[in-house]
Amino acid sequence: MVRIAAALVAMALVACSPNGTAAQETAPAPVQPMETSQVSEAGLKLIDVTIVSGETRHRFVTELAASQEEQAKGMMFRTEMGDDEGMLFPSYSPQVRSFWMKNTPLPLDIIFIGPNNRITNIEAGVPYSLESVRSRGFSIAVFEIRGGLSAELGIGEGDEVIFELPEDASL
């Protein structure tokens, strides 16, 4: 009986311990990838995206907007985004990308990722704006996070962005 009680207490402590949902990880240890079978409430596949800023790794649970339809909708009509969440828009091939914020009520940081998986530029996505923001040069993907979070976390141009697209991504 004592063993069962001890086991239950141990399980409760594990269940109540921090689960790593903070966007910042201070240890540069490798991040265990999530299962690619997971999907968001919006029905998009979830993948891990990690931004490496110096010795700090910032991990985001990320919705993958792979199809043209998913990319056209993006974050439209969304009213919430956590500090450990993002949306990734991969490119079919390296190209100059531009984004606008039509029907998007959240301020966003729009992070353009170059062919070397480094951030080329970060632009402010202004809610409901029809004005386009553009990549500086070719981009292999665009990553969106909560507006202002890049500055808060010290994420900037030249930082490495690590992600792996699932084999069945509908690019």
CYANA upper distance limits for C-alpha pairs under 8 A (distance plus 0.5 A):
  1 MET  CA      5 ALA  CA      6.78
  2 VAL  CA      6 ALA  CA      6.60
  3 ARG  CA      7 ALA  CA      6.58
  4 ILE  CA      8 LEU  CA      6.67
  5 ALA  CA      9 VAL  CA      6.73
  6 ALA  CA     10 ALA  CA      6.67
  7 ALA  CA     11 MET  CA      6.68
  8 LEU  CA     12 ALA  CA      6.64
  9 VAL  CA     13 LEU  CA      6.72
 10 ALA  CA     14 VAL  CA      6.81
 11 MET  CA     15 ALA  CA      6.60
 12 ALA  CA     16 CYS  CA      6.66
 13 LEU  CA     17 SER  CA      6.60
 21 THR  CA     84 ASP  CA      6.75
 22 ALA  CA     59 ARG  CA      8.37
 22 ALA  CA     83 ASP  CA      7.60
 22 ALA  CA     84 ASP  CA      6.24
 23 ALA  CA     58 HIS  CA      5.75
 23 ALA  CA     59 ARG  CA      5.76
 23 ALA  CA     60 PHE  CA      6.44
 23 ALA  CA     83 ASP  CA      6.39
 23 ALA  CA     84 ASP  CA      4.72
 23 ALA  CA     85 GLU  CA      8.25
 24 GLN  CA     56 THR  CA      7.84
 24 GLN  CA     57 ARG  CA      6.73
 24 GLN  CA     58 HIS  CA      4.87
 24 GLN  CA     59 ARG  CA      6.84
 24 GLN  CA    153 LEU  CA      8.06
 25 GLU  CA     56 THR  CA      6.84
 25 GLU  CA     57 ARG  CA      5.71
 25 GLU  CA     58 HIS  CA      6.09
 25 GLU  CA     59 ARG  CA      7.44
 26 THR  CA     55 GLU  CA      7.92
 26 THR  CA     56 THR  CA      5.67
 26 THR  CA     57 ARG  CA      6.82
 27 ALA  CA     55 GLU  CA      8.24
 27 ALA  CA     56 THR  CA      7.30
 27 ALA  CA     57 ARG  CA      7.70
 28 PRO  CA     55 GLU  CA      6.87
 28 PRO  CA     56 THR  CA      6.84
 28 PRO  CA     57 ARG  CA      6.60
 33 PRO  CA     47 ILE  CA      8.19
 33 PRO  CA     48 ASP  CA      6.81
 34 MET  CA     38 GLN  CA      8.39
 34 MET  CA     47 ILE  CA      7.05
 34 MET  CA     48 ASP  CA      7.08
 35 GLU  CA     47 ILE  CA      8.24
 36 THR  CA     45 LYS  CA      7.28
 36 THR  CA     46 LEU  CA      6.81
 36 THR  CA     47 ILE  CA      6.69
 36 THR  CA    166 PRO  CA      7.21
 37 SER  CA     45 LYS  CA      7.46
 37 SER  CA     46 LEU  CA      8.15
 38 GLN  CA     45 LYS  CA      6.52
 38 GLN  CA     46 LEU  CA      6.13
 39 VAL  CA     43 GLY  CA      6.01
 39 VAL  CA     44 LEU  CA      5.75
 39 VAL  CA     45 LYS  CA      4.85
 39 VAL  CA     46 LEU  CA      5.74
 39 VAL  CA     63 GLU  CA      8.31
 40 SER  CA     44 LEU  CA      5.77
 40 SER  CA     45 LYS  CA      6.84
 40 SER  CA     46 LEU  CA      6.82
 40 SER  CA     63 GLU  CA      7.22
 44 LEU  CA     63 GLU  CA      6.18
 44 LEU  CA     64 LEU  CA      6.44
 44 LEU  CA     65 ALA  CA      7.27
 45 LYS  CA     63 GLU  CA      6.26
 45 LYS  CA     64 LEU  CA      5.94
 45 LYS  CA     65 ALA  CA      8.45
 46 LEU  CA     61 VAL  CA      7.06
 46 LEU  CA     62 THR  CA      5.82
 46 LEU  CA     63 GLU  CA      5.20
 46 LEU  CA     64 LEU  CA      6.51
 47 ILE  CA     61 VAL  CA      6.61
 47 ILE  CA     62 THR  CA      5.70
 47 ILE  CA     63 GLU  CA      6.99
 47 ILE  CA     64 LEU  CA      7.27
 47 ILE  CA    163 PHE  CA      8.10
 47 ILE  CA    164 GLU  CA      8.07
 47 ILE  CA    165 LEU  CA      8.08
 48 ASP  CA     59 ARG  CA      7.39
 48 ASP  CA     60 PHE  CA      6.38
 48 ASP  CA     61 VAL  CA      5.64
 48 ASP  CA     62 THR  CA      6.28
 48 ASP  CA    163 PHE  CA      6.72
 48 ASP  CA    164 GLU  CA      8.18
 49 VAL  CA     59 ARG  CA      6.37
 49 VAL  CA     60 PHE  CA      5.74
 49 VAL  CA     61 VAL  CA      7.13
 49 VAL  CA     62 THR  CA      6.85
 49 VAL  CA    161 VAL  CA      7.46
 49 VAL  CA    162 ILE  CA      6.20
 49 VAL  CA    163 PHE  CA      5.34
 49 VAL  CA    164 GLU  CA      8.42
 50 THR  CA     57 ARG  CA      6.87
 50 THR  CA     58 HIS  CA      5.90
 50 THR  CA     59 ARG  CA      4.88
 50 THR  CA     60 PHE  CA      6.67
 50 THR  CA    161 VAL  CA      6.28
 50 THR  CA    162 ILE  CA      5.57
 50 THR  CA    163 PHE  CA      7.14
 51 ILE  CA     57 ARG  CA      6.21
 51 ILE  CA     58 HIS  CA      5.61
 51 ILE  CA     59 ARG  CA      7.08
 51 ILE  CA    155 ILE  CA      8.13
 51 ILE  CA    159 ASP  CA      7.17
 51 ILE  CA    160 GLU  CA      6.14
 51 ILE  CA    161 VAL  CA      5.02
 51 ILE  CA    162 ILE  CA      6.75
 52 VAL  CA     56 THR  CA      6.36
 52 VAL  CA     57 ARG  CA      5.07
 52 VAL  CA     58 HIS  CA      6.91
 52 VAL  CA    159 ASP  CA      6.29
 52 VAL  CA    160 GLU  CA      5.66
 52 VAL  CA    161 VAL  CA      6.93
 52 VAL  CA    162 ILE  CA      8.34
 53 SER  CA     57 ARG  CA      6.75
 53 SER  CA     58 HIS  CA      8.26
 53 SER  CA    154 GLY  CA      7.69
 53 SER  CA    155 ILE  CA      6.53
 53 SER  CA    156 GLY  CA      8.12
 53 SER  CA    159 ASP  CA      5.86
 53 SER  CA    160 GLU  CA      7.58
 54 GLY  CA    159 ASP  CA      8.15
 59 ARG  CA     84 ASP  CA      7.25
 60 PHE  CA     84 ASP  CA      5.20
 60 PHE  CA     85 GLU  CA      5.52
 60 PHE  CA     86 GLY  CA      6.63
 61 VAL  CA     84 ASP  CA      6.67
 61 VAL  CA     85 GLU  CA      5.44
 61 VAL  CA     86 GLY  CA      6.87
 62 THR  CA     85 GLU  CA      6.08
 62 THR  CA     86 GLY  CA      5.07
 62 THR  CA     87 MET  CA      5.59
 62 THR  CA     88 LEU  CA      7.06
 63 GLU  CA     85 GLU  CA      8.42
 63 GLU  CA     86 GLY  CA      6.80
 63 GLU  CA     87 MET  CA      5.14
 63 GLU  CA     88 LEU  CA      6.76
 64 LEU  CA     87 MET  CA      6.42
 64 LEU  CA     88 LEU  CA      5.60
 64 LEU  CA     89 PHE  CA      7.06
 65 ALA  CA     70 GLU  CA      5.41
 65 ALA  CA     71 GLN  CA      5.64
 65 ALA  CA     74 GLY  CA      7.30
 65 ALA  CA     87 MET  CA      7.34
 65 ALA  CA     88 LEU  CA      6.43
 65 ALA  CA     89 PHE  CA      5.69
 65 ALA  CA     90 PRO  CA      7.90
 66 ALA  CA     70 GLU  CA      6.79
 66 ALA  CA     71 GLN  CA      7.03
 66 ALA  CA     88 LEU  CA      8.48
 66 ALA  CA     89 PHE  CA      6.73
 66 ALA  CA     90 PRO  CA      6.83
 66 ALA  CA    169 ALA  CA      6.67
 66 ALA  CA    170 SER  CA      6.15
 66 ALA  CA    171 LEU  CA      5.95
 67 SER  CA     71 GLN  CA      6.64
 67 SER  CA    169 ALA  CA      8.49
 67 SER  CA    170 SER  CA      5.98
 67 SER  CA    171 LEU  CA      6.15
 68 GLN  CA     72 ALA  CA      6.54
 68 GLN  CA    171 LEU  CA      8.40
 69 GLU  CA     73 LYS  CA      6.90
 70 GLU  CA     74 GLY  CA      6.50
 71 GLN  CA     89 PHE  CA      6.82
 74 GLY  CA     87 MET  CA      8.19
 75 MET  CA     87 MET  CA      8.38
 75 MET  CA    104 THR  CA      6.58
 76 MET  CA    101 MET  CA      8.06
 76 MET  CA    102 LYS  CA      7.54
 76 MET  CA    103 ASN  CA      5.60
 76 MET  CA    104 THR  CA      4.82
 76 MET  CA    105 PRO  CA      7.86
 77 PHE  CA    103 ASN  CA      6.29
 77 PHE  CA    104 THR  CA      5.83
 77 PHE  CA    105 PRO  CA      6.89
 78 ARG  CA    104 THR  CA      7.08
 78 ARG  CA    105 PRO  CA      7.17
 78 ARG  CA    106 LEU  CA      7.47
 79 THR  CA    105 PRO  CA      6.71
 79 THR  CA    106 LEU  CA      6.58
 80 GLU  CA    106 LEU  CA      7.70
 81 MET  CA     85 GLU  CA      6.78
 81 MET  CA     86 GLY  CA      8.03
 81 MET  CA    145 ILE  CA      8.12
 81 MET  CA    146 ARG  CA      6.75
 82 GLY  CA    146 ARG  CA      7.72
 83 ASP  CA    145 ILE  CA      8.05
 83 ASP  CA    146 ARG  CA      7.07
 83 ASP  CA    149 LEU  CA      7.81
 85 GLU  CA    145 ILE  CA      7.12
 85 GLU  CA    146 ARG  CA      8.49
 86 GLY  CA    143 PHE  CA      7.32
 86 GLY  CA    144 GLU  CA      5.95
 86 GLY  CA    145 ILE  CA      5.24
 86 GLY  CA    146 ARG  CA      8.07
 87 MET  CA    143 PHE  CA      6.21
 87 MET  CA    144 GLU  CA      5.70
 87 MET  CA    145 ILE  CA      7.39
 88 LEU  CA    141 ALA  CA      7.34
 88 LEU  CA    142 VAL  CA      6.31
 88 LEU  CA    143 PHE  CA      5.06
 88 LEU  CA    144 GLU  CA      7.03
 89 PHE  CA    141 ALA  CA      5.89
 89 PHE  CA    142 VAL  CA      5.53
 89 PHE  CA    143 PHE  CA      6.80
 90 PRO  CA    140 ILE  CA      6.54
 90 PRO  CA    141 ALA  CA      4.58
 90 PRO  CA    142 VAL  CA      6.90
 90 PRO  CA    171 LEU  CA      8.28
 91 SER  CA     95 GLN  CA      7.83
 91 SER  CA    139 SER  CA      7.84
 91 SER  CA    140 ILE  CA      5.58
 91 SER  CA    141 ALA  CA      5.81
 91 SER  CA    171 LEU  CA      8.16
 92 TYR  CA    140 ILE  CA      8.21
 92 TYR  CA    171 LEU  CA      6.62
 93 SER  CA    140 ILE  CA      6.92
 94 PRO  CA    114 GLY  CA      8.29
 94 PRO  CA    115 PRO  CA      7.04
 94 PRO  CA    138 PHE  CA      5.85
 94 PRO  CA    139 SER  CA      5.64
 94 PRO  CA    140 ILE  CA      5.24
 95 GLN  CA    137 GLY  CA      7.94
 95 GLN  CA    138 PHE  CA      4.93
 95 GLN  CA    139 SER  CA      5.77
 95 GLN  CA    140 ILE  CA      7.33
 96 VAL  CA    134 ARG  CA      7.75
 96 VAL  CA    135 SER  CA      6.29
 96 VAL  CA    136 ARG  CA      7.78
 96 VAL  CA    137 GLY  CA      6.18
 96 VAL  CA    138 PHE  CA      5.14
 96 VAL  CA    139 SER  CA      6.31
 97 ARG  CA    112 PHE  CA      8.48
 97 ARG  CA    134 ARG  CA      6.25
 97 ARG  CA    135 SER  CA      5.92
 97 ARG  CA    138 PHE  CA      7.86
 97 ARG  CA    139 SER  CA      6.96
 97 ARG  CA    142 VAL  CA      8.42
 98 SER  CA    132 SER  CA      6.41
 98 SER  CA    133 VAL  CA      5.88
 98 SER  CA    134 ARG  CA      4.71
 98 SER  CA    135 SER  CA      6.83
 99 PHE  CA    132 SER  CA      5.73
 99 PHE  CA    133 VAL  CA      5.90
 99 PHE  CA    134 ARG  CA      7.07
100 TRP  CA    125 GLY  CA      7.68
100 TRP  CA    129 SER  CA      6.88
100 TRP  CA    130 LEU  CA      6.01
100 TRP  CA    131 GLU  CA      6.32
100 TRP  CA    132 SER  CA      5.10
100 TRP  CA    133 VAL  CA      6.89
101 MET  CA    125 GLY  CA      6.83
101 MET  CA    126 VAL  CA      7.01
101 MET  CA    127 PRO  CA      6.34
101 MET  CA    128 TYR  CA      5.54
101 MET  CA    129 SER  CA      5.47
101 MET  CA    130 LEU  CA      6.50
101 MET  CA    131 GLU  CA      8.14
101 MET  CA    132 SER  CA      8.40
102 LYS  CA    127 PRO  CA      8.05
102 LYS  CA    128 TYR  CA      5.23
102 LYS  CA    129 SER  CA      6.21
102 LYS  CA    130 LEU  CA      6.06
103 ASN  CA    127 PRO  CA      8.17
103 ASN  CA    128 TYR  CA      5.74
104 THR  CA    127 PRO  CA      6.01
104 THR  CA    128 TYR  CA      5.75
105 PRO  CA    127 PRO  CA      5.32
105 PRO  CA    128 TYR  CA      6.48
106 LEU  CA    126 VAL  CA      8.22
106 LEU  CA    127 PRO  CA      6.01
106 LEU  CA    146 ARG  CA      8.06
106 LEU  CA    147 GLY  CA      8.03
107 PRO  CA    124 ALA  CA      7.86
107 PRO  CA    125 GLY  CA      6.04
107 PRO  CA    126 VAL  CA      5.82
107 PRO  CA    127 PRO  CA      5.73
107 PRO  CA    146 ARG  CA      6.99
107 PRO  CA    147 GLY  CA      5.18
108 LEU  CA    124 ALA  CA      6.60
108 LEU  CA    125 GLY  CA      5.23
108 LEU  CA    126 VAL  CA      7.47
108 LEU  CA    127 PRO  CA      8.37
108 LEU  CA    144 GLU  CA      6.73
108 LEU  CA    145 ILE  CA      6.16
108 LEU  CA    146 ARG  CA      5.24
108 LEU  CA    147 GLY  CA      4.20
108 LEU  CA    148 GLY  CA      7.75
109 ASP  CA    122 ILE  CA      6.95
109 ASP  CA    123 GLU  CA      6.40
109 ASP  CA    124 ALA  CA      5.54
109 ASP  CA    125 GLY  CA      6.34
109 ASP  CA    144 GLU  CA      6.09
109 ASP  CA    145 ILE  CA      5.84
109 ASP  CA    146 ARG  CA      6.43
109 ASP  CA    147 GLY  CA      5.08
109 ASP  CA    148 GLY  CA      6.85
109 ASP  CA    149 LEU  CA      7.68
109 ASP  CA    150 SER  CA      7.37
110 ILE  CA    122 ILE  CA      6.03
110 ILE  CA    123 GLU  CA      5.62
110 ILE  CA    124 ALA  CA      6.64
110 ILE  CA    125 GLY  CA      6.73
110 ILE  CA    142 VAL  CA      7.29
110 ILE  CA    143 PHE  CA      6.51
110 ILE  CA    144 GLU  CA      5.29
110 ILE  CA    145 ILE  CA      7.44
111 ILE  CA    119 ILE  CA      7.19
111 ILE  CA    120 THR  CA      8.31
111 ILE  CA    121 ASN  CA      6.67
111 ILE  CA    122 ILE  CA      4.99
111 ILE  CA    123 GLU  CA      7.07
111 ILE  CA    142 VAL  CA      6.05
111 ILE  CA    143 PHE  CA      5.45
111 ILE  CA    144 GLU  CA      6.53
112 PHE  CA    119 ILE  CA      6.25
112 PHE  CA    120 THR  CA      6.22
112 PHE  CA    121 ASN  CA      6.01
112 PHE  CA    122 ILE  CA      6.72
112 PHE  CA    135 SER  CA      6.26
112 PHE  CA    136 ARG  CA      8.48
112 PHE  CA    139 SER  CA      6.68
112 PHE  CA    141 ALA  CA      6.87
112 PHE  CA    142 VAL  CA      5.19
112 PHE  CA    143 PHE  CA      7.01
113 ILE  CA    117 ASN  CA      6.22
113 ILE  CA    118 ARG  CA      6.03
113 ILE  CA    119 ILE  CA      5.06
113 ILE  CA    120 THR  CA      6.27
113 ILE  CA    121 ASN  CA      8.12
113 ILE  CA    139 SER  CA      5.78
113 ILE  CA    140 ILE  CA      6.40
113 ILE  CA    141 ALA  CA      5.80
113 ILE  CA    142 VAL  CA      6.37
113 ILE  CA    143 PHE  CA      8.00
113 ILE  CA    161 VAL  CA      7.81
114 GLY  CA    118 ARG  CA      5.98
114 GLY  CA    119 ILE  CA      6.60
114 GLY  CA    120 THR  CA      6.27
114 GLY  CA    137 GLY  CA      8.08
114 GLY  CA    138 PHE  CA      6.46
114 GLY  CA    139 SER  CA      4.85
114 GLY  CA    140 ILE  CA      6.10
114 GLY  CA    141 ALA  CA      7.80
115 PRO  CA    138 PHE  CA      7.46
115 PRO  CA    139 SER  CA      6.51
115 PRO  CA    140 ILE  CA      5.93
117 ASN  CA    140 ILE  CA      8.22
117 ASN  CA    160 GLU  CA      6.25
117 ASN  CA    161 VAL  CA      5.91
117 ASN  CA    162 ILE  CA      7.49
118 ARG  CA    157 GLU  CA      7.81
118 ARG  CA    158 GLY  CA      5.64
118 ARG  CA    159 ASP  CA      5.89
118 ARG  CA    160 GLU  CA      4.96
118 ARG  CA    161 VAL  CA      6.36
119 ILE  CA    156 GLY  CA      7.44
119 ILE  CA    157 GLU  CA      5.34
119 ILE  CA    158 GLY  CA      5.50
119 ILE  CA    159 ASP  CA      6.03
119 ILE  CA    160 GLU  CA      6.99
119 ILE  CA    161 VAL  CA      7.54
120 THR  CA    135 SER  CA      7.74
120 THR  CA    136 ARG  CA      6.86
120 THR  CA    137 GLY  CA      8.25
120 THR  CA    157 GLU  CA      5.89
120 THR  CA    158 GLY  CA      6.85
121 ASN  CA    135 SER  CA      7.06
121 ASN  CA    136 ARG  CA      7.02
121 ASN  CA    156 GLY  CA      8.10
121 ASN  CA    157 GLU  CA      6.06
122 ILE  CA    156 GLY  CA      7.78
122 ILE  CA    157 GLU  CA      7.70
123 GLU  CA    133 VAL  CA      7.08
123 GLU  CA    134 ARG  CA      8.41
124 ALA  CA    133 VAL  CA      8.47
124 ALA  CA    147 GLY  CA      7.31
124 ALA  CA    148 GLY  CA      8.44
125 GLY  CA    129 SER  CA      8.18
125 GLY  CA    133 VAL  CA      8.12
125 GLY  CA    147 GLY  CA      7.66
135 SER  CA    139 SER  CA      7.22
145 ILE  CA    149 LEU  CA      7.45
145 ILE  CA    150 SER  CA      8.38
148 GLY  CA    152 GLU  CA      6.92
149 LEU  CA    153 LEU  CA      6.57
150 SER  CA    154 GLY  CA      6.41
150 SER  CA    155 ILE  CA      5.24
150 SER  CA    156 GLY  CA      7.40
151 ALA  CA    155 ILE  CA      6.59
151 ALA  CA    156 GLY  CA      8.07
155 ILE  CA    159 ASP  CA      7.27
165 LEU  CA    169 ALA  CA      7.05
